[in-house]
Amino acid sequence: MTGVQTCALPISNTTELDNNTTLSETDHANINELTQLGFSVDVATQAYIISGKNKEIAASVLFELMQ
């Protein structure tokens, strides 16, 4: 996949999200895997967090929103 995919997620304030959520090394690795699918770090992080830190659900959400 070339380029970075962007999409609108139902989160309006990334800063607020960052202030309330702690990400482990495993979380960062999972977000990195989502970015390797072509999504930006911000979008991948938002999807990962709203998916309950479940990488597979986050990927599903991201691809669903792209349709």
C-alpha positions as CSV (number, residue, x, y, z in Angstrom):
1,M,0.0,0.0,0.0
2,T,1.4,3.4,-0.9
3,G,0.8,6.6,0.9
4,V,-0.8,7.1,4.3
5,Q,-4.5,6.6,4.6
6,T,-6.6,9.1,6.6
7,C,-10.1,8.8,7.8
8,A,-12.4,10.6,10.3
9,L,-12.8,8.8,13.6
10,P,-15.4,9.8,16.2
11,I,-12.8,11.4,18.4
12,S,-12.6,15.2,18.3
13,N,-9.6,15.9,20.6
14,T,-6.5,13.8,20.3
15,T,-4.8,15.9,23.1
16,E,-7.5,14.9,25.6
17,L,-7.2,11.3,24.5
18,D,-3.4,11.4,25.0
19,N,-3.8,12.9,28.5
20,N,-6.1,10.2,29.7
21,T,-4.5,7.1,28.1
22,T,-1.2,5.4,28.9
23,L,0.3,3.3,26.2
24,S,2.7,0.4,26.9
25,E,5.5,-0.9,24.7
26,T,3.1,-3.5,23.4
27,D,0.5,-0.8,22.6
28,H,3.1,1.1,20.6
29,A,4.1,-2.0,18.7
30,N,0.5,-2.7,17.9
31,I,-0.1,0.9,16.7
32,N,3.1,0.5,14.6
33,E,1.6,-2.5,12.9
34,L,-1.5,-0.5,12.1
35,T,0.6,2.2,10.6
36,Q,2.3,-0.4,8.4
37,L,-1.2,-1.0,6.9
38,G,-1.0,2.5,5.6
39,F,-2.7,4.6,8.3
40,S,-1.2,7.6,10.0
41,V,0.0,7.3,13.6
42,D,-2.7,9.6,14.8
43,V,-5.5,7.7,13.1
44,A,-4.1,4.3,14.1
45,T,-3.7,5.4,17.7
46,Q,-7.2,6.7,17.9
47,A,-8.7,3.6,16.4
48,Y,-6.6,1.4,18.7
49,I,-7.7,3.2,21.8
50,I,-11.4,3.4,20.9
51,S,-11.2,-0.3,20.1
52,G,-10.2,-1.1,23.7
53,K,-6.6,-1.6,22.7
54,N,-7.5,-4.5,20.4
55,K,-5.4,-4.4,17.3
56,E,-7.7,-6.6,15.2
57,I,-10.8,-4.6,16.0
58,A,-8.8,-1.4,15.4
59,A,-7.8,-2.6,11.9
60,S,-11.4,-3.6,11.2
61,V,-12.7,-0.2,12.3
62,L,-10.1,1.6,10.1
63,F,-10.9,-0.5,7.0
64,E,-14.6,-0.1,7.6
65,L,-14.3,3.6,7.7
66,M,-12.4,3.7,4.5
67,Q,-15.3,2.2,2.6
